[in-house]
Amino acid sequence: AINGPLQQRTNVLDLDFSRANTLPSDYDTDLELDWSNPSMFLAIYSIFNLVI
């Protein structure tokens, strides 16, 4: 923000930016886990479509 220093919001904007772009410490990025398999989500989605 160009006028951030004028409005004295630079610290808040910087903190917001860093929180928005940082992964949480408990976020798992292991692509080998079952939950990261897209076909699993398709299977669950089709089950819910049959129920509804």
PDB file of N, CA, C and O in Angstrom:
ATOM      1  N   ALA A   1       0.850  -1.179   0.000  1.00  0.00           N
ATOM      2  CA  ALA A   1       0.000   0.000   0.000  1.00  0.00           C
ATOM      3  C   ALA A   1       0.888   1.231   0.000  1.00  0.00           C
ATOM      4  O   ALA A   1       1.737   1.400   0.874  1.00  0.00           O
ATOM      5  N   ILE A   2       0.686   2.069  -0.968  1.00  0.00           N
ATOM      6  CA  ILE A   2       1.522   3.259  -1.113  1.00  0.00           C
ATOM      7  C   ILE A   2       1.313   4.216   0.044  1.00  0.00           C
ATOM      8  O   ILE A   2       2.274   4.789   0.558  1.00  0.00           O
ATOM      9  N   ASN A   3       0.074   4.394   0.456  1.00  0.00           N
ATOM     10  CA  ASN A   3      -0.192   5.349   1.533  1.00  0.00           C
ATOM     11  C   ASN A   3      -0.255   4.673   2.898  1.00  0.00           C
ATOM     12  O   ASN A   3      -0.786   5.253   3.845  1.00  0.00           O
ATOM     13  N   GLY A   4       0.275   3.462   3.016  1.00  0.00           N
ATOM     14  CA  GLY A   4       0.311   2.763   4.299  1.00  0.00           C
ATOM     15  C   GLY A   4       0.990   3.548   5.393  1.00  0.00           C
ATOM     16  O   GLY A   4       0.434   3.677   6.484  1.00  0.00           O
ATOM     17  N   PRO A   5       2.198   4.090   5.138  1.00  0.00           N
ATOM     18  CA  PRO A   5       2.855   4.874   6.190  1.00  0.00           C
ATOM     19  C   PRO A   5       2.051   6.107   6.593  1.00  0.00           C
ATOM     20  O   PRO A   5       2.076   6.523   7.752  1.00  0.00           O
ATOM     21  N   LEU A   6       1.342   6.685   5.634  1.00  0.00           N
ATOM     22  CA  LEU A   6       0.544   7.863   5.964  1.00  0.00           C
ATOM     23  C   LEU A   6      -0.596   7.501   6.907  1.00  0.00           C
ATOM     24  O   LEU A   6      -0.953   8.284   7.787  1.00  0.00           O
ATOM     25  N   GLN A   7      -1.157   6.331   6.725  1.00  0.00           N
ATOM     26  CA  GLN A   7      -2.271   5.906   7.573  1.00  0.00           C
ATOM     27  C   GLN A   7      -1.783   5.071   8.758  1.00  0.00           C
ATOM     28  O   GLN A   7      -2.583   4.632   9.584  1.00  0.00           O
ATOM     29  N   GLN A   8      -0.502   4.859   8.838  1.00  0.00           N
ATOM     30  CA  GLN A   8       0.132   4.080   9.903  1.00  0.00           C
ATOM     31  C   GLN A   8      -0.468   2.676  10.019  1.00  0.00           C
ATOM     32  O   GLN A   8      -0.729   2.171  11.110  1.00  0.00           O
ATOM     33  N   ARG A   9      -0.674   2.071   8.849  1.00  0.00           N
ATOM     34  CA  ARG A   9      -1.213   0.714   8.812  1.00  0.00           C
ATOM     35  C   ARG A   9      -0.192  -0.277   8.275  1.00  0.00           C
ATOM     36  O   ARG A   9      -0.524  -1.443   8.061  1.00  0.00           O
ATOM     37  N   THR A  10       1.016   0.152   8.059  1.00  0.00           N
ATOM     38  CA  THR A  10       2.010  -0.713   7.433  1.00  0.00           C
ATOM     39  C   THR A  10       2.245  -1.985   8.241  1.00  0.00           C
ATOM     40  O   THR A  10       2.324  -3.067   7.659  1.00  0.00           O
ATOM     41  N   ASN A  11       2.357  -1.887   9.553  1.00  0.00           N
ATOM     42  CA  ASN A  11       2.596  -3.077  10.385  1.00  0.00           C
ATOM     43  C   ASN A  11       1.443  -4.054  10.287  1.00  0.00           C
ATOM     44  O   ASN A  11       1.656  -5.263  10.199  1.00  0.00           O
ATOM     45  N   VAL A  12       0.225  -3.541  10.300  1.00  0.00           N
ATOM     46  CA  VAL A  12      -0.952  -4.410  10.212  1.00  0.00           C
ATOM     47  C   VAL A  12      -1.006  -5.085   8.851  1.00  0.00           C
ATOM     48  O   VAL A  12      -1.292  -6.279   8.759  1.00  0.00           O
ATOM     49  N   LEU A  13      -0.733  -4.330   7.794  1.00  0.00           N
ATOM     50  CA  LEU A  13      -0.760  -4.903   6.453  1.00  0.00           C
ATOM     51  C   LEU A  13       0.346  -5.940   6.270  1.00  0.00           C
ATOM     52  O   LEU A  13       0.122  -6.970   5.635  1.00  0.00           O
ATOM     53  N   ASP A  14       1.525  -5.687   6.811  1.00  0.00           N
ATOM     54  CA  ASP A  14       2.617  -6.655   6.719  1.00  0.00           C
ATOM     55  C   ASP A  14       2.284  -7.936   7.473  1.00  0.00           C
ATOM     56  O   ASP A  14       2.559  -9.032   6.983  1.00  0.00           O
ATOM     57  N   LEU A  15       1.699  -7.810   8.652  1.00  0.00           N
ATOM     58  CA  LEU A  15       1.310  -8.981   9.433  1.00  0.00           C
ATOM     59  C   LEU A  15       0.226  -9.774   8.712  1.00  0.00           C
ATOM     60  O   LEU A  15       0.276 -11.003   8.673  1.00  0.00           O
ATOM     61  N   ASP A  16      -0.743  -9.084   8.149  1.00  0.00           N
ATOM     62  CA  ASP A  16      -1.810  -9.741   7.405  1.00  0.00           C
ATOM     63  C   ASP A  16      -1.246 -10.485   6.200  1.00  0.00           C
ATOM     64  O   ASP A  16      -1.645 -11.616   5.921  1.00  0.00           O
ATOM     65  N   PHE A  17      -0.326  -9.858   5.494  1.00  0.00           N
ATOM     66  CA  PHE A  17       0.291 -10.490   4.329  1.00  0.00           C
ATOM     67  C   PHE A  17       1.056 -11.748   4.728  1.00  0.00           C
ATOM     68  O   PHE A  17       0.946 -12.779   4.065  1.00  0.00           O
ATOM     69  N   SER A  18       1.829 -11.667   5.807  1.00  0.00           N
ATOM     70  CA  SER A  18       2.614 -12.833   6.219  1.00  0.00           C
ATOM     71  C   SER A  18       1.716 -13.971   6.703  1.00  0.00           C
ATOM     72  O   SER A  18       2.013 -15.138   6.449  1.00  0.00           O
ATOM     73  N   ARG A  19       0.631 -13.648   7.391  1.00  0.00           N
ATOM     74  CA  ARG A  19      -0.299 -14.699   7.840  1.00  0.00           C
ATOM     75  C   ARG A  19      -1.019 -15.340   6.664  1.00  0.00           C
ATOM     76  O   ARG A  19      -1.305 -16.537   6.689  1.00  0.00           O
ATOM     77  N   ALA A  20      -1.313 -14.559   5.645  1.00  0.00           N
ATOM     78  CA  ALA A  20      -2.035 -15.088   4.489  1.00  0.00           C
ATOM     79  C   ALA A  20      -1.151 -15.974   3.621  1.00  0.00           C
ATOM     80  O   ALA A  20      -1.663 -16.831   2.902  1.00  0.00           O
ATOM     81  N   ASN A  21       0.151 -15.789   3.672  1.00  0.00           N
ATOM     82  CA  ASN A  21       1.049 -16.509   2.780  1.00  0.00           C
ATOM     83  C   ASN A  21       1.950 -17.514   3.477  1.00  0.00           C
ATOM     84  O   ASN A  21       2.890 -18.018   2.862  1.00  0.00           O
ATOM     85  N   THR A  22       1.692 -17.817   4.733  1.00  0.00           N
ATOM     86  CA  THR A  22       2.489 -18.778   5.486  1.00  0.00           C
ATOM     87  C   THR A  22       1.636 -20.003   5.804  1.00  0.00           C
ATOM     88  O   THR A  22       0.509 -19.879   6.283  1.00  0.00           O
ATOM     89  N   LEU A  23       2.186 -21.186   5.532  1.00  0.00           N
ATOM     90  CA  LEU A  23       1.464 -22.407   5.873  1.00  0.00           C
ATOM     91  C   LEU A  23       1.495 -22.612   7.382  1.00  0.00           C
ATOM     92  O   LEU A  23       2.508 -22.324   8.020  1.00  0.00           O
ATOM     93  N   PRO A  24       0.405 -23.103   7.962  1.00  0.00           N
ATOM     94  CA  PRO A  24       0.402 -23.393   9.399  1.00  0.00           C
ATOM     95  C   PRO A  24       1.424 -24.486   9.724  1.00  0.00           C
ATOM     96  O   PRO A  24       1.771 -25.294   8.862  1.00  0.00           O
ATOM     97  N   SER A  25       1.891 -24.506  10.943  1.00  0.00           N
ATOM     98  CA  SER A  25       2.912 -25.484  11.335  1.00  0.00           C
ATOM     99  C   SER A  25       2.382 -26.916  11.315  1.00  0.00           C
ATOM    100  O   SER A  25       3.166 -27.854  11.168  1.00  0.00           O
ATOM    101  N   ASP A  26       1.073 -27.104  11.459  1.00  0.00           N
ATOM    102  CA  ASP A  26       0.512 -28.452  11.462  1.00  0.00           C
ATOM    103  C   ASP A  26      -0.036 -28.861  10.094  1.00  0.00           C
ATOM    104  O   ASP A  26      -0.708 -29.887   9.985  1.00  0.00           O
ATOM    105  N   TYR A  27       0.237 -28.085   9.065  1.00  0.00           N
ATOM    106  CA  TYR A  27      -0.237 -28.396   7.714  1.00  0.00           C
ATOM    107  C   TYR A  27       0.667 -29.452   7.107  1.00  0.00           C
ATOM    108  O   TYR A  27       1.884 -29.273   7.057  1.00  0.00           O
ATOM    109  N   ASP A  28       0.090 -30.540   6.650  1.00  0.00           N
ATOM    110  CA  ASP A  28       0.873 -31.643   6.115  1.00  0.00           C
ATOM    111  C   ASP A  28       0.915 -31.554   4.596  1.00  0.00           C
ATOM    112  O   ASP A  28      -0.129 -31.546   3.943  1.00  0.00           O
ATOM    113  N   THR A  29       2.096 -31.488   4.043  1.00  0.00           N
ATOM    114  CA  THR A  29       2.249 -31.366   2.594  1.00  0.00           C
ATOM    115  C   THR A  29       2.770 -32.651   1.961  1.00  0.00           C
ATOM    116  O   THR A  29       3.260 -32.627   0.831  1.00  0.00           O
ATOM    117  N   ASP A  30       2.673 -33.765   2.666  1.00  0.00           N
ATOM    118  CA  ASP A  30       3.156 -35.036   2.145  1.00  0.00           C
ATOM    119  C   ASP A  30       2.185 -35.558   1.090  1.00  0.00           C
ATOM    120  O   ASP A  30       1.053 -35.920   1.412  1.00  0.00           O
ATOM    121  N   LEU A  31       2.622 -35.599  -0.166  1.00  0.00           N
ATOM    122  CA  LEU A  31       1.746 -36.030  -1.254  1.00  0.00           C
ATOM    123  C   LEU A  31       1.505 -37.528  -1.266  1.00  0.00           C
ATOM    124  O   LEU A  31       0.665 -38.008  -2.028  1.00  0.00           O
ATOM    125  N   GLU A  32       2.215 -38.271  -0.447  1.00  0.00           N
ATOM    126  CA  GLU A  32       2.042 -39.720  -0.398  1.00  0.00           C
ATOM    127  C   GLU A  32       0.898 -40.140   0.525  1.00  0.00           C
ATOM    128  O   GLU A  32       0.518 -41.311   0.534  1.00  0.00           O
ATOM    129  N   LEU A  33       0.355 -39.225   1.287  1.00  0.00           N
ATOM    130  CA  LEU A  33      -0.735 -39.570   2.194  1.00  0.00           C
ATOM    131  C   LEU A  33      -2.018 -39.841   1.420  1.00  0.00           C
ATOM    132  O   LEU A  33      -2.207 -39.325   0.318  1.00  0.00           O
ATOM    133  N   ASP A  34      -2.897 -40.649   1.998  1.00  0.00           N
ATOM    134  CA  ASP A  34      -4.138 -41.024   1.324  1.00  0.00           C
ATOM    135  C   ASP A  34      -5.038 -39.829   1.048  1.00  0.00           C
ATOM    136  O   ASP A  34      -5.687 -39.770   0.003  1.00  0.00           O
ATOM    137  N   TRP A  35      -5.083 -38.874   1.976  1.00  0.00           N
ATOM    138  CA  TRP A  35      -6.009 -37.761   1.799  1.00  0.00           C
ATOM    139  C   TRP A  35      -5.641 -36.892   0.610  1.00  0.00           C
ATOM    140  O   TRP A  35      -6.480 -36.141   0.113  1.00  0.00           O
ATOM    141  N   SER A  36      -4.398 -36.981   0.142  1.00  0.00           N
ATOM    142  CA  SER A  36      -3.986 -36.155  -0.986  1.00  0.00           C
ATOM    143  C   SER A  36      -4.271 -36.820  -2.327  1.00  0.00           C
ATOM    144  O   SER A  36      -3.951 -36.259  -3.375  1.00  0.00           O
ATOM    145  N   ASN A  37      -4.864 -37.999  -2.306  1.00  0.00           N
ATOM    146  CA  ASN A  37      -5.183 -38.720  -3.530  1.00  0.00           C
ATOM    147  C   ASN A  37      -6.513 -38.213  -4.094  1.00  0.00           C
ATOM    148  O   ASN A  37      -7.547 -38.389  -3.450  1.00  0.00           O
ATOM    149  N   PRO A  38      -6.517 -37.591  -5.275  1.00  0.00           N
ATOM    150  CA  PRO A  38      -7.757 -37.024  -5.829  1.00  0.00           C
ATOM    151  C   PRO A  38      -8.839 -38.072  -6.076  1.00  0.00           C
ATOM    152  O   PRO A  38     -10.026 -37.765  -5.964  1.00  0.00           O
ATOM    153  N   SER A  39      -8.451 -39.305  -6.409  1.00  0.00           N
ATOM    154  CA  SER A  39      -9.464 -40.327  -6.665  1.00  0.00           C
ATOM    155  C   SER A  39     -10.239 -40.673  -5.404  1.00  0.00           C
ATOM    156  O   SER A  39     -11.396 -41.086  -5.484  1.00  0.00           O
ATOM    157  N   MET A  40      -9.613 -40.509  -4.229  1.00  0.00           N
ATOM    158  CA  MET A  40     -10.325 -40.744  -2.979  1.00  0.00           C
ATOM    159  C   MET A  40     -11.460 -39.732  -2.821  1.00  0.00           C
ATOM    160  O   MET A  40     -12.559 -40.083  -2.391  1.00  0.00           O
ATOM    161  N   PHE A  41     -11.184 -38.475  -3.174  1.00  0.00           N
ATOM    162  CA  PHE A  41     -12.219 -37.461  -3.067  1.00  0.00           C
ATOM    163  C   PHE A  41     -13.347 -37.727  -4.057  1.00  0.00           C
ATOM    164  O   PHE A  41     -14.513 -37.479  -3.749  1.00  0.00           O
ATOM    165  N   LEU A  42     -13.011 -38.224  -5.231  1.00  0.00           N
ATOM    166  CA  LEU A  42     -14.047 -38.553  -6.207  1.00  0.00           C
ATOM    167  C   LEU A  42     -14.920 -39.688  -5.690  1.00  0.00           C
ATOM    168  O   LEU A  42     -16.136 -39.674  -5.886  1.00  0.00           O
ATOM    169  N   ALA A  43     -14.313 -40.666  -5.034  1.00  0.00           N
ATOM    170  CA  ALA A  43     -15.078 -41.780  -4.482  1.00  0.00           C
ATOM    171  C   ALA A  43     -16.015 -41.294  -3.385  1.00  0.00           C
ATOM    172  O   ALA A  43     -17.177 -41.699  -3.345  1.00  0.00           O
ATOM    173  N   ILE A  44     -15.536 -40.444  -2.507  1.00  0.00           N
ATOM    174  CA  ILE A  44     -16.379 -39.902  -1.436  1.00  0.00           C
ATOM    175  C   ILE A  44     -17.490 -39.053  -2.025  1.00  0.00           C
ATOM    176  O   ILE A  44     -18.634 -39.122  -1.575  1.00  0.00           O
ATOM    177  N   TYR A  45     -17.158 -38.246  -3.037  1.00  0.00           N
ATOM    178  CA  TYR A  45     -18.154 -37.390  -3.684  1.00  0.00           C
ATOM    179  C   TYR A  45     -19.258 -38.232  -4.312  1.00  0.00           C
ATOM    180  O   TYR A  45     -20.434 -37.885  -4.203  1.00  0.00           O
ATOM    181  N   SER A  46     -18.896 -39.334  -4.967  1.00  0.00           N
ATOM    182  CA  SER A  46     -19.910 -40.170  -5.606  1.00  0.00           C
ATOM    183  C   SER A  46     -20.777 -40.866  -4.557  1.00  0.00           C
ATOM    184  O   SER A  46     -21.970 -41.068  -4.786  1.00  0.00           O
ATOM    185  N   ILE A  47     -20.204 -41.234  -3.415  1.00  0.00           N
ATOM    186  CA  ILE A  47     -20.996 -41.842  -2.341  1.00  0.00           C
ATOM    187  C   ILE A  47     -22.026 -40.845  -1.824  1.00  0.00           C
ATOM    188  O   ILE A  47     -23.186 -41.201  -1.617  1.00  0.00           O
ATOM    189  N   PHE A  48     -21.605 -39.590  -1.614  1.00  0.00           N
ATOM    190  CA  PHE A  48     -22.535 -38.576  -1.128  1.00  0.00           C
ATOM    191  C   PHE A  48     -23.620 -38.277  -2.153  1.00  0.00           C
ATOM    192  O   PHE A  48     -24.755 -37.984  -1.777  1.00  0.00           O
ATOM    193  N   ASN A  49     -23.296 -38.345  -3.425  1.00  0.00           N
ATOM    194  CA  ASN A  49     -24.312 -38.119  -4.452  1.00  0.00           C
ATOM    195  C   ASN A  49     -25.342 -39.239  -4.458  1.00  0.00           C
ATOM    196  O   ASN A  49     -26.516 -38.995  -4.740  1.00  0.00           O
ATOM    197  N   LEU A  50     -24.926 -40.450  -4.154  1.00  0.00           N
ATOM    198  CA  LEU A  50     -25.872 -41.555  -4.095  1.00  0.00           C
ATOM    199  C   LEU A  50     -26.788 -41.427  -2.884  1.00  0.00           C
ATOM    200  O   LEU A  50     -27.960 -41.796  -2.950  1.00  0.00           O
ATOM    201  N   VAL A  51     -26.262 -40.910  -1.784  1.00  0.00           N
ATOM    202  CA  VAL A  51     -27.047 -40.769  -0.561  1.00  0.00           C
ATOM    203  C   VAL A  51     -28.072 -39.660  -0.709  1.00  0.00           C
ATOM    204  O   VAL A  51     -29.215 -39.796  -0.275  1.00  0.00           O
ATOM    205  N   ILE A  52     -27.654 -38.555  -1.329  1.00  0.00           N
ATOM    206  CA  ILE A  52     -28.551 -37.400  -1.475  1.00  0.00           C
ATOM    207  C   ILE A  52     -29.460 -37.644  -2.587  1.00  0.00           C
ATOM    208  O   ILE A  52     -30.304 -36.802  -2.892  1.00  0.00           O
TER     209      ILE A  52
END
